[in-house]
Amino acid sequence: MKRYIITIVILLLTFNSIAQQSHQAYDTGEWFRFRIHYGMFNASYATLEVKETTLWNKPVYHVVGKGKSTGLLHLFFKVDDNYESYIQKENGAPLRFIRQIDEGGHTKDIQIDFDHSAKTAHVYNKKHNTRETYSIENNVQDMLSSFYYLRNNLDVDNISPGEMMTMNMFFDNENHDFKLKFLGREVVKTKLGNIATLKFKPYVLAGRVFKEKESLTIWVSDDKNRMPVKIKADLAVGSLDADIDAFKGLKHPLKIIMK
């Protein structure tokens, strides 16, 4: 179960909706840090950072997500994860996704290159030195790009409690139909102060990792940033919480209700 700690958090930060683009919620230089608790352990920290570079002669955002175990957990279960996404600036579509993980000796090193015109994903498994090509859906996103696409496209003015949203995500070597339910608005207490948030519940498969299909909840700031604020997951074994710990480089002012 411990091997899923960082992966779950990254995945939960990457849900998506279908809407018309409204504004640019982020820019180069943005950085988040999340403190993750697994049961009684202060298990790890995860960070998300937006950089910029050029890929295939196209200017892109280069988003990097990292997770690393700390404290007692690191003594008996080392976690060192790296996720990267190269996102087209004009439309938010992913061009390349990288997943490099080492979780208690369980390792993966995968690079996915997206060809949206041909509707294919080219998966290079560096650990096993294999290359495969898979069909992908329209408007597909990867684990990281979907979160940043959402932040630009979520129609917060017209969303209603109970509304269901869907996304197409390609992860490792599979297409996933991810569903998300909007629960309403809520003020969340954080170390940064009280933050007004939008509350969502992703639908997941019950089984080895999650207790049931409604085991996850995520809170996102109810402002122009749509910053992830809090995550809660009831796992098949134990529970996981992730809270915003620090940030810098927000494109828009963060609305703190009070300290």
ChimeraX commands (.cxc) that place a marker at each C-alpha (Angstrom):
marker #1 position 0.00,0.00,0.00 radius 0.5
marker #1 position 2.79,2.44,0.84 radius 0.5
marker #1 position 4.05,2.39,-2.74 radius 0.5
marker #1 position 0.90,4.26,-3.83 radius 0.5
marker #1 position 1.28,7.27,-1.52 radius 0.5
marker #1 position 2.95,9.70,-3.96 radius 0.5
marker #1 position 1.21,8.33,-7.06 radius 0.5
marker #1 position -2.23,8.78,-5.47 radius 0.5
marker #1 position -1.49,12.39,-4.58 radius 0.5
marker #1 position -0.21,13.22,-8.08 radius 0.5
marker #1 position -3.24,11.52,-9.61 radius 0.5
marker #1 position -5.67,13.36,-7.36 radius 0.5
marker #1 position -4.14,16.66,-8.39 radius 0.5
marker #1 position -4.88,15.90,-12.04 radius 0.5
marker #1 position -8.62,15.74,-12.64 radius 0.5
marker #1 position -10.26,17.43,-15.63 radius 0.5
marker #1 position -13.58,18.88,-16.92 radius 0.5
marker #1 position -15.07,19.79,-20.28 radius 0.5
marker #1 position -15.67,23.53,-20.68 radius 0.5
marker #1 position -14.72,26.53,-22.76 radius 0.5
marker #1 position -11.40,28.16,-21.92 radius 0.5
marker #1 position -11.99,31.10,-19.62 radius 0.5
marker #1 position -8.62,32.46,-18.57 radius 0.5
marker #1 position -4.99,31.63,-17.85 radius 0.5
marker #1 position -4.81,30.43,-14.25 radius 0.5
marker #1 position -1.06,29.78,-14.06 radius 0.5
marker #1 position 2.26,30.77,-15.58 radius 0.5
marker #1 position 5.96,29.97,-15.54 radius 0.5
marker #1 position 7.47,30.14,-12.06 radius 0.5
marker #1 position 4.50,28.76,-10.15 radius 0.5
marker #1 position 5.45,26.29,-7.39 radius 0.5
marker #1 position 3.43,24.31,-4.83 radius 0.5
marker #1 position 4.49,22.08,-1.94 radius 0.5
marker #1 position 2.15,19.60,-0.23 radius 0.5
marker #1 position 2.66,17.85,3.09 radius 0.5
marker #1 position 1.39,14.26,2.98 radius 0.5
marker #1 position 0.24,12.21,5.98 radius 0.5
marker #1 position -0.30,8.46,5.82 radius 0.5
marker #1 position -2.08,7.43,8.99 radius 0.5
marker #1 position 0.09,8.60,11.90 radius 0.5
marker #1 position 3.12,9.21,9.68 radius 0.5
marker #1 position 4.22,12.51,8.19 radius 0.5
marker #1 position 4.95,10.41,5.14 radius 0.5
marker #1 position 6.39,12.76,2.54 radius 0.5
marker #1 position 6.32,16.00,0.63 radius 0.5
marker #1 position 5.21,16.51,-2.98 radius 0.5
marker #1 position 5.93,19.54,-5.17 radius 0.5
marker #1 position 4.57,20.85,-8.46 radius 0.5
marker #1 position 6.50,23.44,-10.50 radius 0.5
marker #1 position 5.84,25.16,-13.85 radius 0.5
marker #1 position 8.85,25.85,-16.07 radius 0.5
marker #1 position 9.07,26.55,-19.80 radius 0.5
marker #1 position 11.13,25.12,-22.63 radius 0.5
marker #1 position 10.92,24.10,-26.31 radius 0.5
marker #1 position 9.91,20.64,-27.53 radius 0.5
marker #1 position 9.73,19.71,-31.23 radius 0.5
marker #1 position 10.21,23.40,-32.09 radius 0.5
marker #1 position 7.14,24.34,-30.03 radius 0.5
marker #1 position 7.16,26.55,-26.93 radius 0.5
marker #1 position 5.77,24.49,-24.06 radius 0.5
marker #1 position 5.17,24.58,-20.34 radius 0.5
marker #1 position 7.36,22.02,-18.59 radius 0.5
marker #1 position 5.56,20.88,-15.44 radius 0.5
marker #1 position 7.56,18.86,-12.91 radius 0.5
marker #1 position 6.02,16.95,-10.01 radius 0.5
marker #1 position 8.26,15.38,-7.36 radius 0.5
marker #1 position 7.56,13.30,-4.27 radius 0.5
marker #1 position 9.97,12.11,-1.61 radius 0.5
marker #1 position 9.49,10.23,1.65 radius 0.5
marker #1 position 10.60,11.77,4.94 radius 0.5
marker #1 position 10.94,10.92,8.62 radius 0.5
marker #1 position 10.17,7.43,9.92 radius 0.5
marker #1 position 8.60,6.27,6.67 radius 0.5
marker #1 position 11.84,6.97,4.78 radius 0.5
marker #1 position 13.77,4.70,7.17 radius 0.5
marker #1 position 11.89,1.56,6.14 radius 0.5
marker #1 position 10.18,2.53,2.89 radius 0.5
marker #1 position 12.00,4.93,0.56 radius 0.5
marker #1 position 9.93,6.91,-1.96 radius 0.5
marker #1 position 11.54,9.00,-4.71 radius 0.5
marker #1 position 9.20,9.92,-7.58 radius 0.5
marker #1 position 9.52,12.22,-10.58 radius 0.5
marker #1 position 6.69,13.17,-12.97 radius 0.5
marker #1 position 7.03,15.55,-15.91 radius 0.5
marker #1 position 4.62,16.86,-18.54 radius 0.5
marker #1 position 5.34,19.01,-21.60 radius 0.5
marker #1 position 2.18,21.00,-22.36 radius 0.5
marker #1 position 1.38,23.06,-25.46 radius 0.5
marker #1 position 0.86,26.68,-24.49 radius 0.5
marker #1 position -1.85,27.39,-27.03 radius 0.5
marker #1 position -4.31,24.62,-26.16 radius 0.5
marker #1 position -3.11,22.79,-23.03 radius 0.5
marker #1 position -2.57,19.46,-24.82 radius 0.5
marker #1 position 0.26,17.22,-23.54 radius 0.5
marker #1 position 3.11,16.39,-25.91 radius 0.5
marker #1 position 5.25,14.28,-23.59 radius 0.5
marker #1 position 4.79,12.66,-20.18 radius 0.5
marker #1 position 7.55,11.13,-18.04 radius 0.5
marker #1 position 7.06,8.89,-15.00 radius 0.5
marker #1 position 10.14,7.84,-13.03 radius 0.5
marker #1 position 9.41,6.23,-9.67 radius 0.5
marker #1 position 11.23,4.31,-6.96 radius 0.5
marker #1 position 8.85,3.28,-4.21 radius 0.5
marker #1 position 10.29,0.76,-1.79 radius 0.5
marker #1 position 12.25,-0.87,-4.61 radius 0.5
marker #1 position 9.28,-0.85,-7.02 radius 0.5
marker #1 position 10.56,1.13,-10.02 radius 0.5
marker #1 position 9.20,2.49,-13.29 radius 0.5
marker #1 position 10.79,4.62,-16.00 radius 0.5
marker #1 position 8.27,5.46,-18.72 radius 0.5
marker #1 position 8.14,8.16,-21.40 radius 0.5
marker #1 position 4.95,8.78,-23.41 radius 0.5
marker #1 position 4.96,10.91,-26.57 radius 0.5
marker #1 position 1.53,12.03,-27.80 radius 0.5
marker #1 position 0.60,12.40,-31.47 radius 0.5
marker #1 position -2.80,14.08,-31.28 radius 0.5
marker #1 position -3.32,14.28,-35.04 radius 0.5
marker #1 position -2.85,10.50,-35.39 radius 0.5
marker #1 position -4.60,9.81,-32.05 radius 0.5
marker #1 position -1.71,7.68,-30.82 radius 0.5
marker #1 position 0.55,7.52,-27.79 radius 0.5
marker #1 position 4.07,6.15,-28.17 radius 0.5
marker #1 position 5.16,4.51,-24.91 radius 0.5
marker #1 position 8.85,3.92,-24.26 radius 0.5
marker #1 position 9.44,1.70,-21.24 radius 0.5
marker #1 position 13.07,2.47,-20.46 radius 0.5
marker #1 position 13.29,-0.09,-17.65 radius 0.5
marker #1 position 12.44,-2.97,-19.98 radius 0.5
marker #1 position 13.64,-1.27,-23.20 radius 0.5
marker #1 position 10.29,-1.76,-24.99 radius 0.5
marker #1 position 8.34,0.54,-27.30 radius 0.5
marker #1 position 4.60,0.27,-27.92 radius 0.5
marker #1 position 2.00,2.43,-29.69 radius 0.5
marker #1 position -1.57,2.81,-28.38 radius 0.5
marker #1 position -4.71,4.54,-29.62 radius 0.5
marker #1 position -5.86,7.55,-27.59 radius 0.5
marker #1 position -9.12,9.46,-27.24 radius 0.5
marker #1 position -9.89,13.01,-28.35 radius 0.5
marker #1 position -8.77,15.75,-25.95 radius 0.5
marker #1 position -6.70,13.26,-23.97 radius 0.5
marker #1 position -4.61,14.44,-21.03 radius 0.5
marker #1 position -1.87,12.89,-18.94 radius 0.5
marker #1 position -1.70,12.83,-15.13 radius 0.5
marker #1 position -0.15,16.29,-14.80 radius 0.5
marker #1 position -1.50,18.15,-17.83 radius 0.5
marker #1 position -5.11,17.39,-16.86 radius 0.5
marker #1 position -4.81,19.41,-13.64 radius 0.5
marker #1 position -3.44,22.45,-15.47 radius 0.5
marker #1 position -6.04,22.10,-18.24 radius 0.5
marker #1 position -8.76,22.07,-15.60 radius 0.5
marker #1 position -7.50,25.23,-13.98 radius 0.5
marker #1 position -7.88,27.11,-17.26 radius 0.5
marker #1 position -11.19,25.59,-18.28 radius 0.5
marker #1 position -13.36,24.95,-15.24 radius 0.5
marker #1 position -16.49,27.10,-15.46 radius 0.5
marker #1 position -16.78,27.97,-11.78 radius 0.5
marker #1 position -19.58,30.50,-12.30 radius 0.5
marker #1 position -22.04,27.97,-13.70 radius 0.5
marker #1 position -21.09,24.77,-11.88 radius 0.5
marker #1 position -23.76,23.32,-9.56 radius 0.5
marker #1 position -23.55,20.85,-6.66 radius 0.5
marker #1 position -24.11,17.29,-7.89 radius 0.5
marker #1 position -22.84,18.06,-11.39 radius 0.5
marker #1 position -20.74,15.29,-12.95 radius 0.5
marker #1 position -17.68,15.97,-15.11 radius 0.5
marker #1 position -15.56,13.58,-17.15 radius 0.5
marker #1 position -12.09,13.42,-18.59 radius 0.5
marker #1 position -10.01,11.29,-20.95 radius 0.5
marker #1 position -6.66,10.36,-19.39 radius 0.5
marker #1 position -3.90,8.15,-20.79 radius 0.5
marker #1 position -1.80,6.64,-18.01 radius 0.5
marker #1 position 1.12,4.19,-18.48 radius 0.5
marker #1 position -0.44,2.17,-21.34 radius 0.5
marker #1 position -4.19,2.58,-20.86 radius 0.5
marker #1 position -7.01,5.01,-21.59 radius 0.5
marker #1 position -9.03,5.91,-18.50 radius 0.5
marker #1 position -12.52,7.44,-18.32 radius 0.5
marker #1 position -12.28,9.52,-15.15 radius 0.5
marker #1 position -15.41,10.94,-13.52 radius 0.5
marker #1 position -15.65,13.77,-11.05 radius 0.5
marker #1 position -18.58,15.05,-8.97 radius 0.5
marker #1 position -18.84,18.64,-7.70 radius 0.5
marker #1 position -19.96,18.67,-4.07 radius 0.5
marker #1 position -20.17,22.41,-3.41 radius 0.5
marker #1 position -18.20,25.22,-1.80 radius 0.5
marker #1 position -16.43,25.06,1.56 radius 0.5
marker #1 position -13.96,27.13,3.60 radius 0.5
marker #1 position -10.86,25.07,4.45 radius 0.5
marker #1 position -8.49,25.87,7.31 radius 0.5
marker #1 position -4.81,25.62,6.26 radius 0.5
marker #1 position -1.46,26.73,7.68 radius 0.5
marker #1 position -1.70,29.62,5.21 radius 0.5
marker #1 position -5.07,30.75,6.58 radius 0.5
marker #1 position -8.71,30.01,5.73 radius 0.5
marker #1 position -9.28,29.51,2.01 radius 0.5
marker #1 position -12.60,29.38,0.13 radius 0.5
marker #1 position -12.62,26.21,-1.97 radius 0.5
marker #1 position -14.50,24.14,-4.52 radius 0.5
marker #1 position -15.02,20.58,-3.27 radius 0.5
marker #1 position -14.91,17.58,-5.64 radius 0.5
marker #1 position -15.22,13.81,-5.33 radius 0.5
marker #1 position -13.45,11.72,-8.01 radius 0.5
marker #1 position -14.92,8.28,-8.73 radius 0.5
marker #1 position -12.33,5.50,-8.53 radius 0.5
marker #1 position -12.27,1.72,-8.66 radius 0.5
marker #1 position -12.79,0.08,-5.28 radius 0.5
marker #1 position -10.45,-2.77,-4.41 radius 0.5
marker #1 position -6.81,-3.13,-3.48 radius 0.5
marker #1 position -6.07,0.61,-3.03 radius 0.5
marker #1 position -9.38,2.34,-2.20 radius 0.5
marker #1 position -12.12,1.31,0.21 radius 0.5
marker #1 position -14.90,2.20,-2.22 radius 0.5
marker #1 position -15.43,4.18,-5.40 radius 0.5
marker #1 position -16.24,7.39,-3.46 radius 0.5
marker #1 position -13.20,7.25,-1.17 radius 0.5
marker #1 position -11.52,10.44,-2.43 radius 0.5
marker #1 position -12.18,14.13,-1.86 radius 0.5
marker #1 position -10.22,17.12,-3.18 radius 0.5
marker #1 position -10.53,20.85,-2.42 radius 0.5
marker #1 position -9.40,23.54,-4.94 radius 0.5
marker #1 position -9.25,27.28,-4.22 radius 0.5
marker #1 position -12.37,29.13,-5.34 radius 0.5
marker #1 position -10.52,31.93,-7.12 radius 0.5
marker #1 position -8.71,32.52,-10.42 radius 0.5
marker #1 position -5.82,30.25,-9.41 radius 0.5
marker #1 position -7.84,27.06,-8.77 radius 0.5
marker #1 position -4.95,26.00,-6.55 radius 0.5
marker #1 position -5.11,22.53,-4.95 radius 0.5
marker #1 position -5.58,23.03,-1.21 radius 0.5
marker #1 position -6.41,19.68,0.41 radius 0.5
marker #1 position -6.83,15.98,-0.42 radius 0.5
marker #1 position -8.36,13.20,1.66 radius 0.5
marker #1 position -8.39,9.50,0.73 radius 0.5
marker #1 position -9.82,6.51,2.59 radius 0.5
marker #1 position -7.61,3.64,1.46 radius 0.5
marker #1 position -8.15,-0.09,1.73 radius 0.5
marker #1 position -5.51,0.07,4.46 radius 0.5
marker #1 position -5.37,3.34,6.41 radius 0.5
marker #1 position -6.03,6.88,5.22 radius 0.5
marker #1 position -4.09,9.60,3.43 radius 0.5
marker #1 position -4.24,13.38,3.77 radius 0.5
marker #1 position -2.34,16.01,1.77 radius 0.5
marker #1 position -2.39,19.71,2.61 radius 0.5
marker #1 position -0.91,22.77,0.89 radius 0.5
marker #1 position 2.27,23.65,2.78 radius 0.5
marker #1 position 3.85,26.45,0.72 radius 0.5
marker #1 position 3.59,28.18,-2.65 radius 0.5
marker #1 position 5.13,30.91,-4.80 radius 0.5
marker #1 position 4.69,32.42,-8.24 radius 0.5
marker #1 position 0.88,32.43,-8.39 radius 0.5
marker #1 position -0.46,34.29,-11.39 radius 0.5
marker #1 position -3.32,35.77,-9.36 radius 0.5
marker #1 position -3.53,36.87,-5.70 radius 0.5
marker #1 position -4.60,34.09,-3.36 radius 0.5
marker #1 position -7.68,35.01,-1.35 radius 0.5
marker #1 position -7.02,34.32,2.33 radius 0.5
marker #1 position -10.16,34.82,4.41 radius 0.5
marker #1 position -8.23,35.19,7.66 radius 0.5
marker #1 position -5.17,33.83,9.40 radius 0.5
marker link #1:1,2 radius 0.2
marker link #1:2,3 radius 0.2
marker link #1:3,4 radius 0.2
marker link #1:4,5 radius 0.2
marker link #1:5,6 radius 0.2
marker link #1:6,7 radius 0.2
marker link #1:7,8 radius 0.2
marker link #1:8,9 radius 0.2
marker link #1:9,10 radius 0.2
marker link #1:10,11 radius 0.2
marker link #1:11,12 radius 0.2
marker link #1:12,13 radius 0.2
marker link #1:13,14 radius 0.2
marker link #1:14,15 radius 0.2
marker link #1:15,16 radius 0.2
marker link #1:16,17 radius 0.2
marker link #1:17,18 radius 0.2
marker link #1:18,19 radius 0.2
marker link #1:19,20 radius 0.2
marker link #1:20,21 radius 0.2
marker link #1:21,22 radius 0.2
marker link #1:22,23 radius 0.2
marker link #1:23,24 radius 0.2
marker link #1:24,25 radius 0.2
marker link #1:25,26 radius 0.2
marker link #1:26,27 radius 0.2
marker link #1:27,28 radius 0.2
marker link #1:28,29 radius 0.2
marker link #1:29,30 radius 0.2
marker link #1:30,31 radius 0.2
marker link #1:31,32 radius 0.2
marker link #1:32,33 radius 0.2
marker link #1:33,34 radius 0.2
marker link #1:34,35 radius 0.2
marker link #1:35,36 radius 0.2
marker link #1:36,37 radius 0.2
marker link #1:37,38 radius 0.2
marker link #1:38,39 radius 0.2
marker link #1:39,40 radius 0.2
marker link #1:40,41 radius 0.2
marker link #1:41,42 radius 0.2
marker link #1:42,43 radius 0.2
marker link #1:43,44 radius 0.2
marker link #1:44,45 radius 0.2
marker link #1:45,46 radius 0.2
marker link #1:46,47 radius 0.2
marker link #1:47,48 radius 0.2
marker link #1:48,49 radius 0.2
marker link #1:49,50 radius 0.2
marker link #1:50,51 radius 0.2
marker link #1:51,52 radius 0.2
marker link #1:52,53 radius 0.2
marker link #1:53,54 radius 0.2
marker link #1:54,55 radius 0.2
marker link #1:55,56 radius 0.2
marker link #1:56,57 radius 0.2
marker link #1:57,58 radius 0.2
marker link #1:58,59 radius 0.2
marker link #1:59,60 radius 0.2
marker link #1:60,61 radius 0.2
marker link #1:61,62 radius 0.2
marker link #1:62,63 radius 0.2
marker link #1:63,64 radius 0.2
marker link #1:64,65 radius 0.2
marker link #1:65,66 radius 0.2
marker link #1:66,67 radius 0.2
marker link #1:67,68 radius 0.2
marker link #1:68,69 radius 0.2
marker link #1:69,70 radius 0.2
marker link #1:70,71 radius 0.2
marker link #1:71,72 radius 0.2
marker link #1:72,73 radius 0.2
marker link #1:73,74 radius 0.2
marker link #1:74,75 radius 0.2
marker link #1:75,76 radius 0.2
marker link #1:76,77 radius 0.2
marker link #1:77,78 radius 0.2
marker link #1:78,79 radius 0.2
marker link #1:79,80 radius 0.2
marker link #1:80,81 radius 0.2
marker link #1:81,82 radius 0.2
marker link #1:82,83 radius 0.2
marker link #1:83,84 radius 0.2
marker link #1:84,85 radius 0.2
marker link #1:85,86 radius 0.2
marker link #1:86,87 radius 0.2
marker link #1:87,88 radius 0.2
marker link #1:88,89 radius 0.2
marker link #1:89,90 radius 0.2
marker link #1:90,91 radius 0.2
marker link #1:91,92 radius 0.2
marker link #1:92,93 radius 0.2
marker link #1:93,94 radius 0.2
marker link #1:94,95 radius 0.2
marker link #1:95,96 radius 0.2
marker link #1:96,97 radius 0.2
marker link #1:97,98 radius 0.2
marker link #1:98,99 radius 0.2
marker link #1:99,100 radius 0.2
marker link #1:100,101 radius 0.2
marker link #1:101,102 radius 0.2
marker link #1:102,103 radius 0.2
marker link #1:103,104 radius 0.2
marker link #1:104,105 radius 0.2
marker link #1:105,106 radius 0.2
marker link #1:106,107 radius 0.2
marker link #1:107,108 radius 0.2
marker link #1:108,109 radius 0.2
marker link #1:109,110 radius 0.2
marker link #1:110,111 radius 0.2
marker link #1:111,112 radius 0.2
marker link #1:112,113 radius 0.2
marker link #1:113,114 radius 0.2
marker link #1:114,115 radius 0.2
marker link #1:115,116 radius 0.2
marker link #1:116,117 radius 0.2
marker link #1:117,118 radius 0.2
marker link #1:118,119 radius 0.2
marker link #1:119,120 radius 0.2
marker link #1:120,121 radius 0.2
marker link #1:121,122 radius 0.2
marker link #1:122,123 radius 0.2
marker link #1:123,124 radius 0.2
marker link #1:124,125 radius 0.2
marker link #1:125,126 radius 0.2
marker link #1:126,127 radius 0.2
marker link #1:127,128 radius 0.2
marker link #1:128,129 radius 0.2
marker link #1:129,130 radius 0.2
marker link #1:130,131 radius 0.2
marker link #1:131,132 radius 0.2
marker link #1:132,133 radius 0.2
marker link #1:133,134 radius 0.2
marker link #1:134,135 radius 0.2
marker link #1:135,136 radius 0.2
marker link #1:136,137 radius 0.2
marker link #1:137,138 radius 0.2
marker link #1:138,139 radius 0.2
marker link #1:139,140 radius 0.2
marker link #1:140,141 radius 0.2
marker link #1:141,142 radius 0.2
marker link #1:142,143 radius 0.2
marker link #1:143,144 radius 0.2
marker link #1:144,145 radius 0.2
marker link #1:145,146 radius 0.2
marker link #1:146,147 radius 0.2
marker link #1:147,148 radius 0.2
marker link #1:148,149 radius 0.2
marker link #1:149,150 radius 0.2
marker link #1:150,151 radius 0.2
marker link #1:151,152 radius 0.2
marker link #1:152,153 radius 0.2
marker link #1:153,154 radius 0.2
marker link #1:154,155 radius 0.2
marker link #1:155,156 radius 0.2
marker link #1:156,157 radius 0.2
marker link #1:157,158 radius 0.2
marker link #1:158,159 radius 0.2
marker link #1:159,160 radius 0.2
marker link #1:160,161 radius 0.2
marker link #1:161,162 radius 0.2
marker link #1:162,163 radius 0.2
marker link #1:163,164 radius 0.2
marker link #1:164,165 radius 0.2
marker link #1:165,166 radius 0.2
marker link #1:166,167 radius 0.2
marker link #1:167,168 radius 0.2
marker link #1:168,169 radius 0.2
marker link #1:169,170 radius 0.2
marker link #1:170,171 radius 0.2
marker link #1:171,172 radius 0.2
marker link #1:172,173 radius 0.2
marker link #1:173,174 radius 0.2
marker link #1:174,175 radius 0.2
marker link #1:175,176 radius 0.2
marker link #1:176,177 radius 0.2
marker link #1:177,178 radius 0.2
marker link #1:178,179 radius 0.2
marker link #1:179,180 radius 0.2
marker link #1:180,181 radius 0.2
marker link #1:181,182 radius 0.2
marker link #1:182,183 radius 0.2
marker link #1:183,184 radius 0.2
marker link #1:184,185 radius 0.2
marker link #1:185,186 radius 0.2
marker link #1:186,187 radius 0.2
marker link #1:187,188 radius 0.2
marker link #1:188,189 radius 0.2
marker link #1:189,190 radius 0.2
marker link #1:190,191 radius 0.2
marker link #1:191,192 radius 0.2
marker link #1:192,193 radius 0.2
marker link #1:193,194 radius 0.2
marker link #1:194,195 radius 0.2
marker link #1:195,196 radius 0.2
marker link #1:196,197 radius 0.2
marker link #1:197,198 radius 0.2
marker link #1:198,199 radius 0.2
marker link #1:199,200 radius 0.2
marker link #1:200,201 radius 0.2
marker link #1:201,202 radius 0.2
marker link #1:202,203 radius 0.2
marker link #1:203,204 radius 0.2
marker link #1:204,205 radius 0.2
marker link #1:205,206 radius 0.2
marker link #1:206,207 radius 0.2
marker link #1:207,208 radius 0.2
marker link #1:208,209 radius 0.2
marker link #1:209,210 radius 0.2
marker link #1:210,211 radius 0.2
marker link #1:211,212 radius 0.2
marker link #1:212,213 radius 0.2
marker link #1:213,214 radius 0.2
marker link #1:214,215 radius 0.2
marker link #1:215,216 radius 0.2
marker link #1:216,217 radius 0.2
marker link #1:217,218 radius 0.2
marker link #1:218,219 radius 0.2
marker link #1:219,220 radius 0.2
marker link #1:220,221 radius 0.2
marker link #1:221,222 radius 0.2
marker link #1:222,223 radius 0.2
marker link #1:223,224 radius 0.2
marker link #1:224,225 radius 0.2
marker link #1:225,226 radius 0.2
marker link #1:226,227 radius 0.2
marker link #1:227,228 radius 0.2
marker link #1:228,229 radius 0.2
marker link #1:229,230 radius 0.2
marker link #1:230,231 radius 0.2
marker link #1:231,232 radius 0.2
marker link #1:232,233 radius 0.2
marker link #1:233,234 radius 0.2
marker link #1:234,235 radius 0.2
marker link #1:235,236 radius 0.2
marker link #1:236,237 radius 0.2
marker link #1:237,238 radius 0.2
marker link #1:238,239 radius 0.2
marker link #1:239,240 radius 0.2
marker link #1:240,241 radius 0.2
marker link #1:241,242 radius 0.2
marker link #1:242,243 radius 0.2
marker link #1:243,244 radius 0.2
marker link #1:244,245 radius 0.2
marker link #1:245,246 radius 0.2
marker link #1:246,247 radius 0.2
marker link #1:247,248 radius 0.2
marker link #1:248,249 radius 0.2
marker link #1:249,250 radius 0.2
marker link #1:250,251 radius 0.2
marker link #1:251,252 radius 0.2
marker link #1:252,253 radius 0.2
marker link #1:253,254 radius 0.2
marker link #1:254,255 radius 0.2
marker link #1:255,256 radius 0.2
marker link #1:256,257 radius 0.2
marker link #1:257,258 radius 0.2
marker link #1:258,259 radius 0.2
view
